[in-house]
Amino acid sequence: QVQLVESGGGLVQAGGSLRLSCAASGVFFSLFSMGWYRQAPGEQRELVANINSDGSTNYVESVKGRFTISRGNTKGTVYLQMNSLKPEDTAVYYCNLWRYSDSRDYWGQGTQVTVSS
C-alpha cells in the first residue's frame, strides 16, 4: 500500500520561501512520476510541477522560475522549493505519485501554504 506524507507548509509573507517535502512508503516499483498539485478555495486542483522517472520536469506557467521540484536520494521522496512566493500561491498543496504500469494515482493528505501580502 503506497502512502504519501507531506510536510513543510505554513504561513509566509509575500516574497518569502518555503520547501515542501513528500515521502512515499510502499513503493515497490520503479516507473513512476511524482508531483505537486494545489487547490485554492473554490478552484479546481491544478498541477504545479512534476518529475518523471527519467528526471524530466514540468511546471505550470505561473511558477516557472520561482519553484523547483527535485527528487531526494531515498526512493519516493520529492521536494518543492518555492521562492518569491505570491499571495496567489496560497492553497492546499498535495503530493502525488503516478504509477506508469496501471496509471494509478496516489495522494497525500495535503499541506496548507498561506502567503500573506
Order of alpha helices (4+ residues) and beta strands (2+ residues): beta-beta-beta-beta-beta-beta-beta-beta-beta-beta-beta
